[in-house]
């Protein structure tokens, strides 16, 4: 249907009198309470141009013989094949049935009806138009629903890919605005769990457009009274609320977490569009639950990593917080060096297991207070390969990364490290980052055999090992951003 709420009918005929009579018959017709808008074309080529300029034409009434004996048939083929327009209903009308036999035309061309001009009285023409417009209406609704579902599926995919709460909320708002076309602004709220939820302030977790400045504010200070009434109506009634210039969407997950989406803007949404939005909100609820499950899984994995790594560090008379800091430092370095967020997060989880192989080293060697003998050094150094062997069989991406780190965090930039004497960028970046994070934290931490080094001595040592033990680019970044690295130890002391 056209944007002016008229049903467009295109009459293609080279006889002006036929076009005029057709207009007179149809111009007073209505279908479902809406007028018909009659467009005209005097040839097949002109008809194609009119259709290209008006892709929402619902019905074409096409003469067969115009500038050529088969101009109308050529037009039908071009509409269906070149323009790919399968929605418009096409009625062929001919004064020369012998030149285009009905049976052959119906079989060979994608048309919806075939009429001889002599049989198409005013009443039959009206009937033909009604039938065609009903068909167009139904197909247009199906097509709109298909496209809408495709958009919902695409939007849902984009929110399902987010694994952090703030990213998730922003993605939901962005995709909802794209689905509805409402761009005035949107905001997202999670209702805090409380025994007194009715009096707990509901705050804006994410927002776009005009509401962007209200993030973290209570909704009472963010929304006009009229919109605030809709917000509370949705929350109190546990359902969606739709108004002419805004709507509020309410959804929960299996944890009974309550979430509300407020979208502002002037748009008349059809029943189908409202239904699609509700489908999207159902998907949002599923995605929100998956987000919780993902976070729970990652927290459980991280806790297991800390327990394993902490046990090793405790056995070697170091603190469990050392491995947590190594993970956080690895994440800090990775982000600063331009690694993508996923890789940086994986390093945070995997780096704490860098010394897991020490679990296989005898106590007498692991905790020997003095220097190791050459034979003991050989045994001590096996912890890198043993750690990699312990972890390498896992199907989990993070554990496989931990195996890579265990195997390479004692390799040196100049090739003098172990166990394989790798050099430069042949050493995986995960191993290079973890090596620097491990040494930096160890130097600044208290041990039973030493006091923490002062900042100046740490800087001097790290600089001295640039290009020998450590990747020079990483050293430069660490020295330039030392405050952030040191803050990790402040936040997570021994």
DRENDO-1510 file (C-alpha; in Angstrom, 1 decimal, always signed):
<recs>
REC; n; res; u; v; w
REC; 1; UNK; +0.0; +0.0; +0.0 .
REC; 2; UNK; +1.3; +3.5; -0.7 .
REC; 3; UNK; +2.5; +5.9; +2.0 .
REC; 4; UNK; -0.6; +8.0; +1.3 .
REC; 5; UNK; -2.9; +5.1; +2.2 .
REC; 6; UNK; -4.2; +4.7; -1.3 .
REC; 7; UNK; -4.3; +1.5; -3.3 .
REC; 8; UNK; -2.3; +2.3; -6.5 .
REC; 9; UNK; -3.7; +0.8; -9.7 .
REC; 10; UNK; -1.6; +1.2; -12.9 .
REC; 11; UNK; -3.5; +1.1; -16.2 .
REC; 12; UNK; -1.2; +0.3; -19.2 .
REC; 13; UNK; -2.9; +0.7; -22.5 .
REC; 14; UNK; -2.1; +2.5; -25.8 .
REC; 15; UNK; -5.7; +3.5; -26.3 .
REC; 16; UNK; -6.6; +6.8; -24.4 .
REC; 17; UNK; -10.3; +6.0; -24.5 .
REC; 18; UNK; -9.7; +2.7; -22.7 .
REC; 19; UNK; -7.6; +4.3; -20.1 .
REC; 20; UNK; -10.2; +7.0; -19.6 .
REC; 21; UNK; -13.1; +4.6; -19.3 .
REC; 22; UNK; -11.1; +2.5; -16.8 .
REC; 23; UNK; -10.4; +5.6; -14.7 .
REC; 24; UNK; -14.1; +6.5; -14.7 .
REC; 25; UNK; -15.1; +3.0; -13.5 .
REC; 26; UNK; -12.5; +2.8; -10.8 .
REC; 27; UNK; -12.1; +6.3; -9.5 .
REC; 28; UNK; -15.0; +6.1; -7.1 .
REC; 29; UNK; -14.1; +2.7; -5.8 .
REC; 30; UNK; -12.8; +2.0; -2.3 .
REC; 31; UNK; -11.2; -1.0; -0.9 .
REC; 32; UNK; -11.1; -1.5; +2.9 .
REC; 33; UNK; -12.1; +2.1; +3.4 .
REC; 34; UNK; -9.3; +3.5; +1.2 .
REC; 35; UNK; -9.4; +5.2; -2.2 .
REC; 36; UNK; -7.8; +3.9; -5.4 .
REC; 37; UNK; -5.1; +6.1; -7.0 .
REC; 38; UNK; -5.2; +5.5; -10.8 .
REC; 39; UNK; -1.9; +5.8; -12.6 .
REC; 40; UNK; -1.7; +5.6; -16.4 .
REC; 41; UNK; +0.9; +4.5; -19.1 .
REC; 42; UNK; +0.5; +4.4; -22.8 .
REC; 43; UNK; +3.1; +1.8; -23.6 .
REC; 44; UNK; +5.0; -1.1; -22.1 .
REC; 45; UNK; +8.2; +0.9; -21.6 .
REC; 46; UNK; +6.3; +3.7; -20.0 .
REC; 47; UNK; +4.5; +1.2; -17.8 .
REC; 48; UNK; +7.8; -0.1; -16.6 .
REC; 49; UNK; +9.0; +3.4; -15.8 .
REC; 50; UNK; +5.8; +4.2; -13.8 .
REC; 51; UNK; +6.2; +1.0; -11.8 .
REC; 52; UNK; +9.8; +1.7; -11.0 .
REC; 53; UNK; +8.8; +5.2; -9.8 .
REC; 54; UNK; +5.9; +3.6; -7.7 .
REC; 55; UNK; +7.1; +0.2; -6.4 .
REC; 56; UNK; +4.0; +0.1; -4.1 .
REC; 57; UNK; +1.6; -0.3; -7.0 .
REC; 58; UNK; -0.9; -3.0; -6.0 .
REC; 59; UNK; -2.5; -3.8; -9.4 .
REC; 60; UNK; -1.5; -3.5; -13.0 .
REC; 61; UNK; -4.1; -3.8; -15.7 .
REC; 62; UNK; -2.0; -4.4; -18.9 .
REC; 63; UNK; -3.0; -4.4; -22.5 .
REC; 64; UNK; -1.3; -7.1; -24.5 .
REC; 65; UNK; -0.9; -5.4; -27.9 .
REC; 66; UNK; +0.6; -1.9; -27.7 .
REC; 67; UNK; +3.8; -0.6; -29.4 .
REC; 68; UNK; +4.4; -4.3; -30.4 .
REC; 69; UNK; +2.1; -7.3; -30.6 .
REC; 70; UNK; +3.6; -8.7; -27.4 .
REC; 71; UNK; +4.5; -5.5; -25.5 .
REC; 72; UNK; +2.2; -6.4; -22.6 .
REC; 73; UNK; +3.8; -9.8; -22.3 .
REC; 74; UNK; +7.3; -8.3; -22.4 .
REC; 75; UNK; +6.2; -5.9; -19.6 .
REC; 76; UNK; +5.0; -8.8; -17.4 .
REC; 77; UNK; +8.3; -10.7; -17.9 .
REC; 78; UNK; +10.4; -7.6; -17.1 .
REC; 79; UNK; +8.3; -6.8; -14.0 .
REC; 80; UNK; +8.7; -10.3; -12.6 .
REC; 81; UNK; +12.3; -11.0; -13.7 .
REC; 82; UNK; +14.1; -7.7; -14.0 .
REC; 83; UNK; +12.4; -5.8; -11.2 .
REC; 84; UNK; +11.8; -9.0; -9.1 .
REC; 85; UNK; +8.4; -7.6; -8.1 .
REC; 86; UNK; +6.3; -10.6; -7.2 .
REC; 87; UNK; +3.8; -8.7; -5.1 .
REC; 88; UNK; +2.0; -6.6; -7.7 .
REC; 89; UNK; -1.1; -8.3; -9.1 .
REC; 90; UNK; -1.2; -8.3; -12.9 .
REC; 91; UNK; -4.4; -8.6; -15.0 .
REC; 92; UNK; -3.8; -8.9; -18.7 .
REC; 93; UNK; -6.5; -7.3; -20.9 .
REC; 94; UNK; -6.6; -7.9; -24.6 .
REC; 95; UNK; -8.7; -7.0; -27.6 .
REC; 96; UNK; -7.0; -9.6; -29.7 .
REC; 97; UNK; -7.3; -12.9; -27.9 .
REC; 98; UNK; -6.2; -14.9; -30.9 .
REC; 99; UNK; -2.8; -13.3; -30.8 .
REC; 100; UNK; -2.2; -14.3; -27.2 .
REC; 101; UNK; -4.3; -17.4; -26.4 .
REC; 102; UNK; -5.4; -17.5; -22.8 .
REC; 103; UNK; -4.2; -21.0; -22.0 .
REC; 104; UNK; -0.7; -20.4; -23.3 .
REC; 105; UNK; -0.4; -17.0; -21.6 .
REC; 106; UNK; -1.5; -18.2; -18.2 .
REC; 107; UNK; +0.9; -21.1; -18.4 .
REC; 108; UNK; +3.9; -19.1; -19.6 .
REC; 109; UNK; +3.6; -15.8; -17.7 .
REC; 110; UNK; +3.3; -15.0; -14.1 .
REC; 111; UNK; -0.1; -13.2; -14.3 .
REC; 112; UNK; -3.1; -13.3; -12.0 .
REC; 113; UNK; -5.9; -13.0; -14.4 .
REC; 114; UNK; -6.6; -12.8; -18.2 .
REC; 115; UNK; -9.6; -10.9; -19.6 .
REC; 116; UNK; -10.9; -10.0; -23.1 .
REC; 117; UNK; -11.9; -6.4; -23.4 .
REC; 118; UNK; -15.3; -7.3; -24.7 .
REC; 119; UNK; -16.2; -9.3; -21.6 .
REC; 120; UNK; -14.8; -6.8; -19.1 .
REC; 121; UNK; -17.9; -4.8; -18.2 .
REC; 122; UNK; -17.8; -2.2; -15.5 .
REC; 123; UNK; -19.2; -4.6; -12.9 .
REC; 124; UNK; -16.7; -7.4; -13.9 .
REC; 125; UNK; -13.9; -4.9; -13.9 .
REC; 126; UNK; -14.8; -3.9; -10.3 .
REC; 127; UNK; -15.0; -7.5; -9.3 .
REC; 128; UNK; -11.6; -8.2; -10.9 .
REC; 129; UNK; -10.0; -5.3; -9.1 .
REC; 130; UNK; -11.5; -6.3; -5.7 .
REC; 131; UNK; -10.1; -9.9; -6.1 .
REC; 132; UNK; -6.7; -8.6; -7.1 .
REC; 133; UNK; -6.5; -6.1; -4.3 .
REC; 134; UNK; -7.4; -8.8; -1.7 .
REC; 135; UNK; -4.6; -10.9; -3.1 .
REC; 136; UNK; -2.1; -8.0; -3.0 .
REC; 137; UNK; -3.2; -7.2; +0.6 .
REC; 138; UNK; -2.6; -10.7; +1.8 .
REC; 139; UNK; +0.7; -11.2; +0.0 .
REC; 140; UNK; +1.9; -7.8; +1.2 .
REC; 141; UNK; +1.1; -8.7; +4.8 .
REC; 142; UNK; +2.9; -12.0; +4.5 .
REC; 143; UNK; +5.9; -10.3; +2.9 .
REC; 144; UNK; +6.0; -7.6; +5.6 .
REC; 145; UNK; +5.8; -10.3; +8.3 .
REC; 146; UNK; +8.7; -12.2; +6.6 .
REC; 147; UNK; +10.9; -9.1; +6.4 .
REC; 148; UNK; +9.9; -8.2; +9.9 .
REC; 149; UNK; +10.9; -11.6; +11.2 .
REC; 150; UNK; +14.2; -11.4; +9.3 .
REC; 151; UNK; +14.9; -8.1; +11.0 .
REC; 152; UNK; +13.9; -9.5; +14.4 .
REC; 153; UNK; +16.2; -12.5; +13.8 .
REC; 154; UNK; +19.1; -10.3; +12.7 .
REC; 155; UNK; +18.6; -7.9; +15.7 .
REC; 156; UNK; +18.3; -10.9; +18.1 .
REC; 157; UNK; +21.6; -12.3; +16.7 .
REC; 158; UNK; +23.3; -9.1; +17.4 .
REC; 159; UNK; +22.2; -8.9; +21.0 .
REC; 160; UNK; +22.9; -12.6; +21.6 .
REC; 161; UNK; +26.5; -12.0; +20.7 .
REC; 162; UNK; +27.0; -9.6; +23.6 .
REC; 163; UNK; +28.5; -11.0; +26.7 .
REC; 164; UNK; +28.7; -8.0; +29.0 .
REC; 165; UNK; +25.8; -6.2; +30.6 .
REC; 166; UNK; +26.5; -2.7; +29.3 .
REC; 167; UNK; +27.1; -4.0; +25.8 .
REC; 168; UNK; +24.0; -6.1; +25.9 .
REC; 169; UNK; +21.8; -3.1; +27.0 .
REC; 170; UNK; +23.3; -0.8; +24.3 .
REC; 171; UNK; +22.7; -3.5; +21.7 .
REC; 172; UNK; +19.1; -4.0; +22.7 .
REC; 173; UNK; +18.4; -0.3; +22.5 .
REC; 174; UNK; +20.2; +0.1; +19.1 .
REC; 175; UNK; +18.4; -2.9; +17.6 .
REC; 176; UNK; +15.0; -1.8; +19.0 .
REC; 177; UNK; +15.4; +1.6; +17.5 .
REC; 178; UNK; +16.3; +0.0; +14.1 .
REC; 179; UNK; +13.2; -2.2; +14.3 .
REC; 180; UNK; +10.7; +0.5; +15.1 .
REC; 181; UNK; +12.3; +3.5; +13.3 .
REC; 182; UNK; +11.8; +5.6; +16.5 .
REC; 183; UNK; +14.9; +7.6; +17.0 .
REC; 184; UNK; +13.9; +10.2; +19.7 .
REC; 185; UNK; +15.6; +8.1; +22.4 .
REC; 186; UNK; +15.4; +4.9; +24.4 .
REC; 187; UNK; +16.4; +3.8; +27.8 .
REC; 188; UNK; +16.9; +0.4; +29.5 .
REC; 189; UNK; +16.3; -0.3; +33.2 .
REC; 190; UNK; +16.9; -3.3; +35.5 .
REC; 191; UNK; +14.7; -3.3; +38.6 .
REC; 192; UNK; +16.9; -4.0; +41.7 .
REC; 193; UNK; +16.0; -7.0; +43.7 .
REC; 194; UNK; +14.7; -6.0; +47.1 .
REC; 195; UNK; +12.2; -7.0; +49.7 .
REC; 196; UNK; +10.9; -3.5; +49.2 .
REC; 197; UNK; +11.0; -3.2; +45.4 .
REC; 198; UNK; +8.2; -0.7; +45.3 .
REC; 199; UNK; +10.4; +1.9; +47.0 .
REC; 200; UNK; +13.8; +1.0; +45.6 .
REC; 201; UNK; +14.9; +3.5; +43.0 .
REC; 202; UNK; +14.8; +2.2; +39.4 .
REC; 203; UNK; +17.8; +3.6; +37.6 .
REC; 204; UNK; +18.7; +3.9; +33.9 .
REC; 205; UNK; +21.3; +1.3; +33.0 .
REC; 206; UNK; +21.7; +2.4; +29.3 .
REC; 207; UNK; +20.2; +5.0; +27.1 .
REC; 208; UNK; +20.3; +6.5; +23.6 .
REC; 209; UNK; +19.2; +9.7; +21.9 .
REC; 210; UNK; +17.6; +12.3; +24.1 .
REC; 211; UNK; +17.9; +10.1; +27.2 .
REC; 212; UNK; +21.7; +9.5; +27.0 .
REC; 213; UNK; +22.5; +12.0; +29.7 .
REC; 214; UNK; +20.3; +10.1; +32.2 .
REC; 215; UNK; +22.4; +7.0; +32.5 .
REC; 216; UNK; +22.7; +6.0; +36.2 .
REC; 217; UNK; +19.9; +8.4; +37.2 .
REC; 218; UNK; +16.6; +7.4; +38.7 .
REC; 219; UNK; +13.8; +7.3; +36.2 .
REC; 220; UNK; +11.8; +9.7; +38.3 .
REC; 221; UNK; +14.3; +12.4; +37.4 .
REC; 222; UNK; +14.6; +11.3; +33.8 .
REC; 223; UNK; +11.1; +11.0; +32.4 .
REC; 224; UNK; +8.2; +13.5; +32.0 .
REC; 225; UNK; +5.2; +12.7; +34.2 .
REC; 226; UNK; +3.1; +11.3; +31.3 .
REC; 227; UNK; +5.9; +8.9; +30.3 .
REC; 228; UNK; +6.7; +8.0; +33.9 .
REC; 229; UNK; +3.0; +7.0; +34.4 .
REC; 230; UNK; +3.4; +4.5; +31.5 .
REC; 231; UNK; +6.7; +3.2; +32.9 .
REC; 232; UNK; +5.0; +2.5; +36.3 .
REC; 233; UNK; +2.0; +1.1; +34.6 .
REC; 234; UNK; +4.2; -1.4; +32.8 .
REC; 235; UNK; +6.1; -2.3; +35.9 .
REC; 236; UNK; +3.1; -2.6; +38.2 .
REC; 237; UNK; +1.0; -4.5; +35.6 .
REC; 238; UNK; +3.9; -6.7; +34.4 .
REC; 239; UNK; +3.0; -6.1; +30.8 .
REC; 240; UNK; +3.9; -3.9; +27.8 .
REC; 241; UNK; +2.3; -0.4; +27.5 .
REC; 242; UNK; +1.9; +1.3; +24.1 .
REC; 243; UNK; +1.1; +5.0; +23.7 .
REC; 244; UNK; +1.0; +7.2; +20.6 .
REC; 245; UNK; +4.4; +8.8; +21.2 .
REC; 246; UNK; +6.2; +6.2; +23.3 .
REC; 247; UNK; +5.9; +2.7; +24.6 .
REC; 248; UNK; +7.4; +0.6; +27.5 .
REC; 249; UNK; +8.3; -3.0; +27.2 .
REC; 250; UNK; +8.4; -5.3; +30.2 .
REC; 251; UNK; +10.2; -8.7; +30.3 .
REC; 252; UNK; +11.7; -11.1; +32.9 .
REC; 253; UNK; +14.0; -14.1; +32.9 .
REC; 254; UNK; +14.0; -17.4; +34.8 .
REC; 255; UNK; +15.7; -15.6; +37.7 .
REC; 256; UNK; +12.7; -13.3; +37.9 .
REC; 257; UNK; +15.0; -10.3; +37.0 .
REC; 258; UNK; +12.7; -7.5; +35.8 .
REC; 259; UNK; +13.7; -5.3; +32.9 .
REC; 260; UNK; +12.0; -2.5; +31.2 .
REC; 261; UNK; +12.7; -0.8; +27.8 .
REC; 262; UNK; +11.3; +2.7; +27.2 .
REC; 263; UNK; +11.2; +4.0; +23.6 .
REC; 264; UNK; +10.1; +7.5; +22.6 .
REC; 265; UNK; +9.0; +8.8; +19.2 .
REC; 266; UNK; +6.0; +9.4; +17.1 .
REC; 267; UNK; +5.1; +6.5; +15.0 .
REC; 268; UNK; +1.9; +4.5; +14.3 .
REC; 269; UNK; +2.8; +0.9; +14.6 .
REC; 270; UNK; +0.6; -1.7; +13.1 .
REC; 271; UNK; -0.6; -4.8; +15.0 .
REC; 272; UNK; +1.9; -6.9; +13.1 .
REC; 273; UNK; +4.7; -4.5; +14.0 .
REC; 274; UNK; +3.7; -4.5; +17.7 .
REC; 275; UNK; +3.7; -8.3; +17.6 .
REC; 276; UNK; +7.2; -8.4; +16.1 .
REC; 277; UNK; +8.4; -6.1; +18.8 .
REC; 278; UNK; +6.9; -8.5; +21.4 .
REC; 279; UNK; +8.7; -11.4; +19.6 .
REC; 280; UNK; +11.9; -9.4; +19.8 .
REC; 281; UNK; +11.4; -8.8; +23.5 .
REC; 282; UNK; +10.9; -12.5; +24.1 .
REC; 283; UNK; +14.3; -13.0; +22.4 .
REC; 284; UNK; +15.7; -10.2; +24.6 .
REC; 285; UNK; +14.5; -12.1; +27.7 .
REC; 286; UNK; +16.2; -15.3; +26.4 .
REC; 287; UNK; +19.4; -13.5; +25.6 .
REC; 288; UNK; +19.4; -11.8; +29.0 .
REC; 289; UNK; +19.1; -15.2; +30.6 .
REC; 290; UNK; +21.9; -16.5; +28.5 .
REC; 291; UNK; +24.0; -13.5; +29.5 .
REC; 292; UNK; +23.5; -14.5; +33.1 .
REC; 293; UNK; +24.4; -18.1; +32.4 .
REC; 294; UNK; +27.5; -17.0; +30.5 .
REC; 295; UNK; +28.6; -14.8; +33.3 .
REC; 296; UNK; +28.0; -17.6; +35.8 .
REC; 297; UNK; +30.0; -20.0; +33.7 .
REC; 298; UNK; +32.9; -17.6; +33.3 .
REC; 299; UNK; +32.9; -16.8; +37.0 .
REC; 300; UNK; +32.9; -20.5; +37.8 .
REC; 301; UNK; +35.8; -21.1; +35.4 .
REC; 302; UNK; +37.7; -18.2; +36.8 .
REC; 303; UNK; +37.2; -19.4; +40.3 .
REC; 304; UNK; +38.5; -22.8; +39.4 .
REC; 305; UNK; +41.5; -21.3; +37.7 .
REC; 306; UNK; +42.2; -19.2; +40.8 .
REC; 307; UNK; +41.9; -22.3; +43.0 .
REC; 308; UNK; +44.3; -24.3; +40.9 .
REC; 309; UNK; +46.8; -21.6; +40.4 .
REC; 310; UNK; +46.5; -20.4; +44.0 .
REC; 311; UNK; +47.3; -23.9; +45.2 .
REC; 312; UNK; +50.5; -24.0; +43.1 .
REC; 313; UNK; +51.5; -20.5; +44.3 .
REC; 314; UNK; +50.8; -21.4; +48.0 .
REC; 315; UNK; +52.9; -24.6; +47.6 .
REC; 316; UNK; +55.8; -22.5; +46.3 .
REC; 317; UNK; +55.3; -20.0; +49.2 .
REC; 318; UNK; +53.8; -17.2; +47.1 .
REC; 319; UNK; +50.4; -15.7; +47.6 .
REC; 320; UNK; +47.2; -16.7; +45.7 .
REC; 321; UNK; +46.6; -13.0; +44.8 .
REC; 322; UNK; +49.8; -13.0; +42.7 .
REC; 323; UNK; +48.1; -15.2; +40.0 .
REC; 324; UNK; +45.0; -13.0; +40.1 .
REC; 325; UNK; +47.1; -9.9; +39.6 .
REC; 326; UNK; +49.0; -11.6; +36.7 .
REC; 327; UNK; +45.7; -12.2; +35.0 .
REC; 328; UNK; +44.5; -8.6; +35.5 .
REC; 329; UNK; +47.9; -7.3; +34.4 .
REC; 330; UNK; +47.8; -9.5; +31.3 .
REC; 331; UNK; +44.4; -8.1; +30.5 .
REC; 332; UNK; +45.6; -4.5; +31.1 .
REC; 333; UNK; +48.6; -5.0; +28.8 .
REC; 334; UNK; +46.6; -6.7; +26.1 .
REC; 335; UNK; +44.0; -3.9; +25.9 .
REC; 336; UNK; +46.7; -1.3; +25.9 .
REC; 337; UNK; +48.5; -3.0; +23.1 .
REC; 338; UNK; +45.4; -3.2; +20.9 .
REC; 339; UNK; +44.3; -6.8; +21.3 .
REC; 340; UNK; +40.5; -7.2; +20.8 .
REC; 341; UNK; +38.4; -7.4; +23.9 .
REC; 342; UNK; +37.7; -11.1; +23.7 .
REC; 343; UNK; +41.4; -11.9; +23.5 .
REC; 344; UNK; +42.2; -9.6; +26.4 .
REC; 345; UNK; +39.5; -11.2; +28.5 .
REC; 346; UNK; +40.7; -14.7; +27.7 .
REC; 347; UNK; +44.2; -13.7; +28.8 .
REC; 348; UNK; +42.8; -12.6; +32.1 .
REC; 349; UNK; +41.4; -16.0; +32.7 .
REC; 350; UNK; +44.2; -18.0; +31.2 .
REC; 351; UNK; +47.4; -16.2; +32.4 .
REC; 352; UNK; +46.9; -17.2; +36.1 .
REC; 353; UNK; +47.7; -20.8; +35.1 .
REC; 354; UNK; +51.1; -19.9; +33.7 .
REC; 355; UNK; +53.0; -21.8; +36.4 .
REC; 356; UNK; +50.6; -24.8; +36.8 .
REC; 357; UNK; +53.4; -27.1; +35.9 .
REC; 358; UNK; +55.2; -26.4; +39.2 .
REC; 359; UNK; +52.8; -28.8; +40.8 .
REC; 360; UNK; +55.0; -31.6; +39.3 .
REC; 361; UNK; +58.3; -30.1; +40.8 .
REC; 362; UNK; +59.5; -31.6; +44.1 .
REC; 363; UNK; +59.3; -29.4; +47.2 .
REC; 364; UNK; +63.0; -29.6; +47.8 .
REC; 365; UNK; +63.7; -28.0; +44.4 .
REC; 366; UNK; +60.6; -25.7; +44.2 .
REC; 367; UNK; +61.3; -24.1; +47.6 .
REC; 368; UNK; +65.0; -24.3; +47.8 .
REC; 369; UNK; +66.2; -21.1; +49.5 .
REC; 370; UNK; +69.6; -20.9; +47.6 .
REC; 371; UNK; +70.7; -21.3; +44.0 .
REC; 372; UNK; +69.8; -24.4; +42.1 .
REC; 373; UNK; +72.4; -26.8; +40.9 .
REC; 374; UNK; +72.6; -27.4; +37.1 .
REC; 375; UNK; +70.7; -30.6; +37.6 .
REC; 376; UNK; +68.0; -28.9; +39.7 .
REC; 377; UNK; +67.7; -26.1; +37.2 .
REC; 378; UNK; +67.0; -28.6; +34.5 .
REC; 379; UNK; +64.2; -30.2; +36.6 .
REC; 380; UNK; +62.8; -26.7; +37.6 .
REC; 381; UNK; +62.6; -25.7; +34.0 .
REC; 382; UNK; +60.5; -28.7; +33.1 .
REC; 383; UNK; +57.5; -26.9; +34.7 .
REC; 384; UNK; +56.8; -25.0; +31.5 .
REC; 385; UNK; +56.4; -28.1; +29.4 .
REC; 386; UNK; +54.6; -30.1; +32.1 .
REC; 387; UNK; +52.1; -27.3; +32.5 .
REC; 388; UNK; +51.5; -27.2; +28.8 .
REC; 389; UNK; +51.0; -31.0; +28.7 .
REC; 390; UNK; +48.5; -30.8; +31.6 .
REC; 391; UNK; +46.4; -28.3; +29.9 .
REC; 392; UNK; +46.7; -29.1; +26.2 .
REC; 393; UNK; +44.1; -31.8; +26.1 .
REC; 394; UNK; +41.2; -29.5; +27.0 .
REC; 395; UNK; +38.5; -28.6; +24.5 .
REC; 396; UNK; +38.0; -25.3; +26.2 .
REC; 397; UNK; +39.5; -22.3; +24.3 .
REC; 398; UNK; +40.6; -20.6; +27.5 .
REC; 399; UNK; +42.4; -23.7; +28.8 .
REC; 400; UNK; +44.1; -24.2; +25.4 .
REC; 401; UNK; +45.3; -20.6; +25.7 .
REC; 402; UNK; +46.6; -21.3; +29.2 .
REC; 403; UNK; +48.6; -24.3; +27.8 .
REC; 404; UNK; +50.2; -21.9; +25.2 .
REC; 405; UNK; +51.1; -19.5; +28.0 .
REC; 406; UNK; +52.5; -22.2; +30.2 .
REC; 407; UNK; +54.7; -23.4; +27.4 .
REC; 408; UNK; +56.0; -20.0; +26.3 .
REC; 409; UNK; +56.1; -17.5; +29.3 .
REC; 410; UNK; +59.8; -18.3; +29.9 .
REC; 411; UNK; +60.8; -17.8; +26.3 .
REC; 412; UNK; +62.9; -14.6; +25.8 .
REC; 413; UNK; +62.7; -12.0; +23.1 .
REC; 414; UNK; +66.4; -12.6; +22.1 .
REC; 415; UNK; +65.9; -16.4; +21.9 .
REC; 416; UNK; +67.8; -17.1; +25.1 .
REC; 417; UNK; +64.7; -18.5; +27.0 .
REC; 418; UNK; +63.3; -22.0; +27.4 .
REC; 419; UNK; +62.0; -24.6; +26.7 .
REC; 420; UNK; +62.3; -24.1; +22.9 .
REC; 421; UNK; +64.5; -21.0; +22.5 .
REC; 422; UNK; +61.8; -19.1; +20.5 .
REC; 423; UNK; +62.7; -15.6; +19.4 .
REC; 424; UNK; +60.9; -12.3; +18.9 .
REC; 425; UNK; +57.4; -12.6; +17.4 .
REC; 426; UNK; +57.8; -16.4; +17.1 .
REC; 427; UNK; +56.8; -16.3; +20.8 .
REC; 428; UNK; +53.0; -16.1; +21.0 .
REC; 429; UNK; +51.8; -12.7; +22.2 .
REC; 430; UNK; +50.1; -14.4; +25.1 .
REC; 431; UNK; +53.4; -15.8; +26.4 .
REC; 432; UNK; +55.1; -12.4; +25.9 .
REC; 433; UNK; +52.4; -10.5; +27.7 .
REC; 434; UNK; +52.2; -13.0; +30.6 .
REC; 435; UNK; +56.0; -13.0; +31.0 .
REC; 436; UNK; +56.1; -9.3; +31.5 .
REC; 437; UNK; +53.0; -9.3; +33.8 .
REC; 438; UNK; +54.5; -12.1; +35.9 .
REC; 439; UNK; +57.9; -10.5; +36.4 .
REC; 440; UNK; +56.5; -7.0; +37.0 .
REC; 441; UNK; +54.1; -8.2; +39.8 .
REC; 442; UNK; +56.8; -10.5; +41.4 .
REC; 443; UNK; +59.3; -7.6; +41.6 .
REC; 444; UNK; +56.7; -5.3; +43.3 .
REC; 445; UNK; +55.5; -8.0; +45.8 .
REC; 446; UNK; +56.8; -9.1; +49.1 .
REC; 447; UNK; +58.2; -12.6; +49.3 .
REC; 448; UNK; +59.7; -14.6; +52.1 .
REC; 449; UNK; +63.1; -14.1; +50.6 .
REC; 450; UNK; +62.8; -10.4; +49.6 .
REC; 451; UNK; +61.0; -7.1; +50.2 .
REC; 452; UNK; +59.1; -5.5; +47.3 .
REC; 453; UNK; +61.3; -3.5; +45.0 .
REC; 454; UNK; +60.8; +0.3; +44.8 .
REC; 455; UNK; +59.3; +1.7; +41.6 .
REC; 456; UNK; +62.6; +3.1; +40.3 .
REC; 457; UNK; +64.4; -0.2; +40.6 .
REC; 458; UNK; +61.5; -2.0; +38.9 .
REC; 459; UNK; +61.6; +0.5; +36.0 .
REC; 460; UNK; +65.4; +0.1; +35.7 .
REC; 461; UNK; +65.2; -3.7; +35.6 .
REC; 462; UNK; +62.4; -3.8; +33.1 .
REC; 463; UNK; +64.1; -1.3; +30.8 .
REC; 464; UNK; +67.3; -3.3; +31.1 .
REC; 465; UNK; +65.5; -6.5; +29.9 .
REC; 466; UNK; +63.8; -4.7; +27.0 .
REC; 467; UNK; +64.9; -6.4; +23.8 .
REC; 468; UNK; +66.5; -9.3; +25.8 .
REC; 469; UNK; +63.9; -10.9; +27.9 .
REC; 470; UNK; +60.9; -8.7; +27.0 .
REC; 471; UNK; +59.2; -7.4; +23.9 .
REC; 472; UNK; +60.4; -3.8; +23.6 .
REC; 473; UNK; +57.0; -2.5; +22.5 .
REC; 474; UNK; +55.3; -4.0; +25.6 .
REC; 475; UNK; +58.0; -2.6; +27.9 .
REC; 476; UNK; +57.4; +0.9; +26.4 .
REC; 477; UNK; +53.7; +0.6; +27.0 .
REC; 478; UNK; +54.1; -0.6; +30.6 .
REC; 479; UNK; +56.5; +2.2; +31.6 .
REC; 480; UNK; +54.3; +4.8; +30.0 .
REC; 481; UNK; +51.2; +3.4; +31.8 .
REC; 482; UNK; +52.8; +2.4; +35.1 .
REC; 483; UNK; +50.2; +4.0; +37.3 .
REC; 484; UNK; +47.4; +1.8; +35.9 .
REC; 485; UNK; +49.5; -1.3; +36.4 .
REC; 486; UNK; +50.5; -0.4; +39.9 .
REC; 487; UNK; +46.8; +0.3; +40.8 .
REC; 488; UNK; +46.1; -3.4; +40.3 .
REC; 489; UNK; +48.3; -4.3; +43.2 .
REC; 490; UNK; +46.7; -1.5; +45.3 .
REC; 491; UNK; +43.3; -2.9; +44.5 .
REC; 492; UNK; +44.3; -6.5; +45.1 .
REC; 493; UNK; +47.1; -6.6; +47.8 .
REC; 494; UNK; +48.6; -9.8; +49.3 .
</recs>
